[in-house]
């Protein structure tokens, strides 16, 4: 027996209250996006805007009577006590940092949805057997310090604290100095005491669920991801006087690498599921009539099967050297992020599926194409995710990112059901 009776226990969140909380946090770091004409969110990790967002969420946590702790990498944990203080907690969470051109749902739905679960339990005066923790993690996006899931990776012991602290942004500022600057260099230990389970609700960030016209994504796992940062060095020269065959042009090398990535994907030799993106190319000195002497670029390669990704990288990395030789430039590359494919706990998947059915919601099993804090938590405890669909073909990392009030409420209600059942389970 686990003390859970679905018929006697089912509650529902306040959809209006959840959506209002998303709007409230979305106003912090808001900006006018010229290309779309919409209001977007720019709350890069450990900036002043992120600090303001963090204080906003921490205030909401404390208003709910939760005990808040901040660890040495800036991860924030808010604990609601249960009937058995010895029992390991059930954790919900995600992140509130954003890319530079974000909407208001990515990450925030998981954090604010977790707080809405707590509000709902408080309103019903329901105390679970296990404690419940709502968390948000530092620099999930990797948009500022060039490695994703940084805070949760430190909590899960994949990345050492000193290594994380020493990471720098493009201005040379370190993670540690920026945590101090916004007042979130906490003193709690970073190594997470494994919770009983971890559940994260998130927008899909893709078109699959909306195209299938289903309500809930039962996330089976996260695909493997590799990020490379390349610095290609050549020689500046006059654009009008230097013959093409005498140039050492890093821009040509960068273009060849990007086209080679596209050819790898289109070839099908790594299946149609291989995805590759060049998201950054920065030319120096960046003048119209000067052959550049330096290009900095990023490469993002993903596949649901880590072994297939390894093979693709085994072809790509030697191509860097080939281009360097043929274009007479220097190519330096470093790995800024590398995570294998992750399978979520069958038990958590089963609960998500069953509670979606119990609420009369349609569902689809889906592999996440994006990285999430849940994949780091999967290394320390049973973990899983609830996806909600997005409108406009599920576009994300863009001010057009949009999930309806009903879609958000459906996902958080399923998370509520899953967490309530997990929080009544017996054992330590």
ABEGO torsion letter per residue (X at the ends): XAGBBAAAABBBBBAAAAAAAAAAAAABGBBBBAAAGBBBBBBBBGBAAAAAAAAAAAAAAAAAGBBBBBBAAGBBBBBBBBABAABBBBBBEEBABBBABBBAABGAAAAAAAAAAAAAAAAAGBBBABBBBBBBBBGAAGAAAGBBGAAAAAAAGABBAAAAAABBBAAGBBAAAAAAAAGABBABBABBBBBABBBBBBBAGBAAAAAAGBABBBBAEBBBBBBBBBBBBBBBBBAAABBAAABBBAAAAAAAAAAAAAAAAAAGAAEAABBBBBABBBBOAGBAABBBABBBBBBBBBBABAAAAAAAAAAAAAAAAAAAAAAGBBBBBBBABBBBBBBBBAAAAAAAAAAAAAAGBBBBBBBBABBBAAAAAAAABBBBBBBBBBBGGGBBGBAABBBBAAAAAAAAAAAAAAAAAAAABBEX
